[in-house]
Amino acid sequence: MSEDDDSPEPTTETRPGTLNIWFLAARPKTLWAGVAPVLMGTGAAIGVGAFHLWSALIALLGALFIQIGTNYCNDYADFKKGADTAERIGPMRATQAGWVTPRQMAWATGIAFALAALAGAYMVYRGGWPMLAITVIAIVAGILYTAGPYALAYLGLGDIFVLIFFGPVAVAGTFYIQAGEWPLAIWLIGLAPGLLSCAILAINNLRDVDQDRQAQKRTVAVRFGAGFARAEYLACMVIGIVAIPLYNFIYRSDTFWSLLPLLALIGALKPMQVVWQGTNGAALNPVLGQTARVLLLFALLFTSGEVFDKILS
């Protein structure tokens, strides 16, 4: 039996166009999790006078292709493992819907990670072996997130992966290839986008907790319950938005521009209220997009603060 023999019947009546299928499979609402840490790392580089345009752009492409590759791999692996079924309450998945075959999704995963490796080659040229290690580990972790017998997401370790690679690693790596160093403060600042990305994952896991439990996908929500997932979401939002800017102001900067990201808390109040009220299931889908926009807003405010501080100092 070929790997395509277990493909679901395609839903031709609702099938999007080919380009739109791959766009939707990349999960565009979550891609800000790849953009935000690169934006913050670049903002920090601007703050110390080390901005390098090509490095920033290549780092952005690398981060996006790693995330897209991870999402494609997730689409493929969750279908093969039975986590994505017709009962899914989240956005439609391309393989589960029959829009593409598992083989096509596997090829797309490989292409996305190959493009990430190509971007990584430039970063290795700029930053040497540390960037080689980061690129290789990030790609391998992206594959192992849902693929293989010991997939991180199925063991409840997906939150740690997201915190590390969409937080300190991405921020510090982006800063490093521009400034040639990565002080401790940059790693700590990187916790902010990592925590906010974890909040996105917490909502995803809370929404899918029943389906994941049936598929033996032991996410944090499955292991510790919906209440814990809600607490995780709220903690990640508050600590990410409040604690990190306060740390940056006290230990790294002496200007009030570093407090600008606190304004992101205004946009976070609505989704936090929805989660606090005990919303479940498909009603949480809008919260995913809202949380992703809060992450982007936080990164833009952080970068703006760094730029204003540099210009006005």
C-alpha positions as CSV (number, residue, x, y, z in Angstrom):
1,M,0.0,0.0,0.0
2,S,1.4,3.4,-1.0
3,E,1.4,6.2,1.5
4,D,-1.3,7.9,-0.6
5,D,-3.7,5.0,-0.3
6,D,-5.0,6.3,3.1
7,S,-5.8,9.8,1.7
8,P,-9.3,11.0,2.6
9,E,-11.8,11.7,-0.2
10,P,-11.2,15.3,-1.4
11,T,-13.9,17.8,-0.6
12,T,-14.0,19.2,-4.2
13,E,-17.1,21.4,-3.5
14,T,-15.2,23.5,-1.1
15,R,-11.6,23.0,-2.5
16,P,-9.7,26.3,-2.6
17,G,-7.3,27.2,-5.5
18,T,-3.9,25.5,-5.5
19,L,-2.0,28.5,-4.3
20,N,-4.6,29.2,-1.6
21,I,-4.3,25.6,-0.4
22,W,-0.6,26.0,0.4
23,F,-1.2,29.4,1.8
24,L,-3.8,28.1,4.2
25,A,-1.7,25.0,5.1
26,A,1.1,27.4,6.2
27,R,-1.4,28.7,8.8
28,P,-0.9,32.4,8.1
29,K,-2.6,33.6,11.3
30,T,0.3,32.0,13.3
31,L,3.2,33.1,11.1
32,W,3.6,36.3,13.2
33,A,5.2,34.0,15.8
34,G,8.1,33.7,13.3
35,V,8.1,37.4,12.4
36,A,8.0,38.9,15.9
37,P,11.3,37.6,17.3
38,V,13.2,38.5,14.2
39,L,11.7,42.0,14.4
40,M,12.7,42.3,18.0
41,G,16.2,41.1,17.4
42,T,16.6,43.6,14.6
43,G,15.1,46.3,16.8
44,A,17.7,45.6,19.5
45,A,20.4,45.6,16.8
46,I,19.2,49.1,15.7
47,G,19.4,50.2,19.3
48,V,23.1,49.4,19.6
49,G,23.9,50.8,16.1
50,A,24.5,47.3,14.5
51,F,21.6,47.1,12.0
52,H,22.4,45.0,8.9
53,L,19.5,45.0,6.4
54,W,20.4,41.8,4.5
55,S,21.0,39.8,7.7
56,A,17.7,41.0,9.1
57,L,15.8,40.0,5.8
58,I,17.5,36.6,5.6
59,A,16.9,35.9,9.2
60,L,13.2,36.7,8.6
61,L,13.0,34.3,5.6
62,G,14.8,31.6,7.6
63,A,12.4,31.9,10.5
64,L,9.3,31.9,8.2
65,F,10.4,28.9,6.3
66,I,11.2,26.9,9.5
67,Q,7.7,27.8,10.8
68,I,6.0,26.9,7.5
69,G,8.0,23.7,7.3
70,T,6.9,22.8,10.8
71,N,3.3,23.6,10.0
72,Y,3.4,21.5,6.9
73,C,5.0,18.6,8.8
74,N,2.3,19.0,11.4
75,D,-0.4,18.8,8.8
76,Y,1.1,15.6,7.4
77,A,2.0,13.9,10.7
78,D,-1.3,14.8,12.5
79,F,-3.2,13.3,9.6
80,K,-1.1,10.1,9.6
81,K,-1.5,9.7,13.4
82,G,-5.2,10.3,13.4
83,A,-5.2,13.6,15.3
84,D,-6.8,15.4,12.4
85,T,-10.2,13.9,11.5
86,A,-13.5,15.0,10.1
87,E,-14.6,16.0,13.6
88,R,-11.9,18.7,13.8
89,I,-13.2,22.0,15.2
90,G,-10.2,24.1,14.2
91,P,-9.4,25.5,10.7
92,M,-9.4,22.9,8.0
93,R,-6.1,21.0,7.4
94,A,-5.1,20.4,3.8
95,T,-4.2,16.7,4.1
96,Q,-7.2,15.8,6.2
97,A,-9.5,17.6,3.8
98,G,-8.1,15.7,0.9
99,W,-6.9,18.9,-0.8
100,V,-3.4,17.4,-1.1
101,T,-2.1,13.9,-0.7
102,P,0.2,13.0,2.2
103,R,3.0,12.5,-0.3
104,Q,2.5,16.1,-1.6
105,M,2.5,17.5,1.9
106,A,5.7,15.5,2.7
107,W,7.4,17.0,-0.4
108,A,6.2,20.5,0.6
109,T,7.7,20.0,4.1
110,G,11.0,19.1,2.6
111,I,11.0,22.1,0.3
112,A,10.2,24.5,3.1
113,F,13.0,23.2,5.3
114,A,15.4,23.2,2.3
115,L,14.7,26.9,1.8
116,A,15.2,27.4,5.5
117,A,18.6,25.7,5.2
118,L,19.5,27.9,2.3
119,A,18.8,31.0,4.4
120,G,20.7,29.4,7.2
121,A,23.8,29.1,4.9
122,Y,23.9,32.9,4.6
123,M,23.6,33.2,8.4
124,V,26.4,30.7,8.8
125,Y,28.5,32.9,6.5
126,R,27.7,35.9,8.7
127,G,27.8,34.3,12.2
128,G,29.9,31.1,11.9
129,W,29.3,27.8,13.6
130,P,26.8,29.1,16.2
131,M,24.3,29.9,13.4
132,L,25.0,26.5,11.9
133,A,24.0,24.8,15.2
134,I,20.9,27.0,15.5
135,T,19.8,26.3,11.9
136,V,20.3,22.5,12.2
137,I,18.7,22.1,15.6
138,A,15.7,24.4,14.7
139,I,15.0,22.3,11.5
140,V,15.3,19.0,13.3
141,A,13.1,20.2,16.1
142,G,10.6,21.4,13.6
143,I,10.4,17.9,12.1
144,L,10.3,16.2,15.5
145,Y,7.6,18.5,16.7
146,T,4.9,16.2,15.4
147,A,6.7,13.5,13.4
148,G,8.3,10.4,14.6
149,P,7.5,8.0,17.5
150,Y,8.5,10.5,20.1
151,A,7.1,13.7,18.7
152,L,7.4,16.7,21.0
153,A,3.8,17.8,20.7
154,Y,2.6,14.3,21.5
155,L,4.7,14.1,24.6
156,G,3.5,17.5,25.9
157,L,6.8,19.1,25.1
158,G,5.6,21.4,22.3
159,D,5.4,24.4,24.6
160,I,9.1,24.1,25.5
161,F,10.0,24.0,21.8
162,V,7.9,27.0,21.0
163,L,9.2,29.0,24.0
164,I,12.8,28.4,23.1
165,F,12.9,28.6,19.3
166,F,10.3,31.3,18.8
167,G,11.7,33.3,21.7
168,P,15.3,33.6,22.9
169,V,16.9,31.6,20.0
170,A,15.3,33.6,17.3
171,V,15.8,37.0,19.0
172,A,19.4,36.3,20.0
173,G,20.2,34.7,16.7
174,T,18.9,37.7,14.7
175,F,20.8,40.1,17.0
176,Y,24.0,38.0,16.7
177,I,24.3,38.0,12.9
178,Q,24.0,41.8,13.0
179,A,25.9,42.8,16.1
180,G,28.3,39.8,16.4
181,E,27.4,39.1,20.1
182,W,24.5,37.9,22.2
183,P,24.6,39.3,25.7
184,L,22.4,37.7,28.4
185,A,19.9,40.6,28.2
186,I,19.0,39.7,24.6
187,W,18.3,36.1,25.6
188,L,16.1,37.3,28.4
189,I,14.2,39.8,26.2
190,G,13.6,36.9,23.8
191,L,11.5,35.2,26.4
192,A,8.7,37.8,25.6
193,P,7.9,36.6,22.1
194,G,8.5,33.0,23.2
195,L,5.9,33.3,26.0
196,L,3.4,35.0,23.7
197,S,3.9,32.3,21.1
198,C,3.2,29.7,23.9
199,A,0.0,31.6,24.5
200,I,-1.0,30.9,20.9
201,L,-0.2,27.2,21.3
202,A,-2.1,27.1,24.6
203,I,-5.2,28.3,22.9
204,N,-4.8,25.8,20.1
205,N,-4.4,23.0,22.6
206,L,-7.3,24.1,24.7
207,R,-9.6,24.2,21.7
208,D,-8.5,20.7,20.5
209,V,-8.2,19.1,24.0
210,D,-11.0,16.5,23.4
211,Q,-9.8,15.5,19.9
212,D,-6.1,15.4,21.1
213,R,-7.1,13.2,24.0
214,Q,-8.8,10.7,21.7
215,A,-5.7,10.7,19.4
216,Q,-3.4,10.2,22.4
217,K,-1.7,13.5,21.7
218,R,-0.7,14.4,25.2
219,T,-0.5,18.2,25.0
220,V,-0.3,20.3,28.2
221,A,-4.1,20.7,28.0
222,V,-4.5,16.9,27.8
223,R,-2.0,16.2,30.6
224,F,-3.1,18.8,33.1
225,G,-6.6,19.8,32.0
226,A,-8.4,22.8,30.5
227,G,-8.0,24.8,33.7
228,F,-4.3,24.5,33.6
229,A,-4.2,25.5,29.9
230,R,-6.2,28.6,30.6
231,A,-3.8,29.5,33.5
232,E,-0.9,28.9,31.1
233,Y,-2.4,31.3,28.5
234,L,-3.0,34.1,31.0
235,A,0.4,33.7,32.6
236,C,2.2,33.7,29.3
237,M,0.3,36.9,28.2
238,V,0.9,38.8,31.4
239,I,4.5,37.8,32.0
240,G,5.4,38.3,28.3
241,I,3.8,41.7,28.0
242,V,4.6,43.2,31.4
243,A,7.6,41.5,33.0
244,I,10.0,41.6,30.0
245,P,9.5,45.3,29.2
246,L,10.0,46.1,32.9
247,Y,13.2,44.0,33.0
248,N,14.4,45.8,29.8
249,F,13.7,49.2,31.4
250,I,15.4,48.4,34.7
251,Y,18.5,46.4,33.6
252,R,19.2,47.3,29.9
253,S,17.7,50.8,29.1
254,D,17.4,54.0,31.0
255,T,14.6,55.5,28.8
256,F,10.9,55.2,29.0
257,W,10.8,54.2,25.3
258,S,11.6,50.6,26.5
259,L,8.2,50.6,28.3
260,L,6.3,51.2,25.0
261,P,5.5,47.4,24.6
262,L,3.3,47.6,27.7
263,L,0.7,49.2,25.4
264,A,0.2,45.7,23.9
265,L,-1.7,44.9,27.1
266,I,-4.6,46.9,25.8
267,G,-5.0,44.6,22.8
268,A,-4.6,41.6,25.1
269,L,-7.5,42.3,27.4
270,K,-10.2,41.0,25.2
271,P,-8.8,37.6,24.3
272,M,-7.7,37.2,28.0
273,Q,-11.2,37.9,29.1
274,V,-12.6,35.3,26.7
275,V,-10.2,32.7,28.0
276,W,-10.9,33.6,31.6
277,Q,-14.7,33.2,31.1
278,G,-14.2,29.6,30.2
279,T,-14.8,29.6,26.5
280,N,-14.3,26.3,24.8
281,G,-14.1,24.6,21.4
282,A,-14.5,26.4,18.1
283,A,-15.4,29.7,19.9
284,L,-11.7,29.9,20.7
285,N,-10.7,30.2,17.0
286,P,-10.9,34.0,16.9
287,V,-8.7,34.1,20.0
288,L,-5.9,32.5,18.0
289,G,-5.8,35.4,15.6
290,Q,-6.2,38.0,18.3
291,T,-3.3,36.6,20.3
292,A,-1.1,36.5,17.2
293,R,-1.9,40.1,16.5
294,V,-1.0,41.0,20.1
295,L,2.4,39.3,19.6
296,L,3.0,41.3,16.4
297,L,1.9,44.6,18.2
298,F,4.3,43.8,21.0
299,A,7.2,43.3,18.6
300,L,6.4,46.4,16.7
301,L,6.2,48.5,19.9
302,F,9.5,47.0,21.2
303,T,11.2,47.8,17.9
304,S,9.7,51.3,17.7
305,G,11.0,52.0,21.2
306,E,14.5,50.9,20.2
307,V,14.4,53.1,17.1
308,F,13.1,56.1,19.0
309,D,15.7,55.7,21.7
310,K,18.5,55.5,19.1
311,I,17.2,58.5,17.2
312,L,16.5,60.7,20.1
313,S,19.4,59.8,22.4
